[in-house]
Amino acid sequence: MKRLPIPDDVTGDEIDQSVRQELLSLPKTLAEDVARNLVMVAKLLDTEPEQAYGYARIALRLASRVAAVREAAGFASYAVGKYSEALAEFRAARRMTGNTELWPVMADCERGMGRPERALAMAGEPEVQKLDRAGQVEMRLVAAGARRDMGQADAAVVTLQSSELASHSIQPWTARLRYAYADALLAVGREDEAREWFAKALEADQGGTTDASDRLAELDGVEFVDALDPDEAAQDEAAQDEAAQDEVETATVTVTEAPEADSEPASAEPVADQPQDTEEPQDSDEPQGSDASQDGDEPQGSDEPRDGDDR
């Protein structure tokens, strides 16, 4: 079995106590190995989901009969859009534990597989009543999404209207619920109300889980430009390099096409010995410009191009 590298400072002790309890059924060395892979899944799931998926598959091959492993594999598959695979893992974990807390994400997998009607049916199952408040809010969000998938935008707005939405208390799910409601309002053309709820979502979004500020700016016609955007910086650098190249080519053409007489160095002979093209002779016998000879080896007016500006 091909393994993925795990940093030495990841010991496996970082996992929750409940997961550690589940791993006690495994031999000690195997349990430690599985735990370290699960830690990597948790660390990478939000930022590097493809890598997290790789660690989850390893943990699954090592301990497929552990519910926590099946659940972790399900979330890793969900994060990379493998909804059928994720649903299978969530169902397996639920069979092992009997818990209903995965019900909302299972319904969302049905949406991801293009079956919103099944997700909506799950929203009406008795399992929903067994969910805690956070779980019920998640189920409501999934159901509203299913309504929109089915082209029922007005019904999605109604689905999200609840006591949790009207509450002034800030919970971990408050920002997402308000954001979803604002987005649903915008979808049915209620722009003023949508703006109000995007503002409320931003007020509750302490962790920056939504882009409510960007949506507000969009509604207000404000456009932000990130001066430190890597792509824009690369484009600016490319433009500078192109301008520098054009300058080099222009200078080369100028030197190449200049008249031959202008490119010759000044004569080292005193100009007094050359005949003067004037009608009246000079009164003085002193040579003209006898001290003004030039060094023929020194180029006149060098056009050496400057290097392009560093980014």
Disulfide bonds with the S-S distance in Angstrom:
none
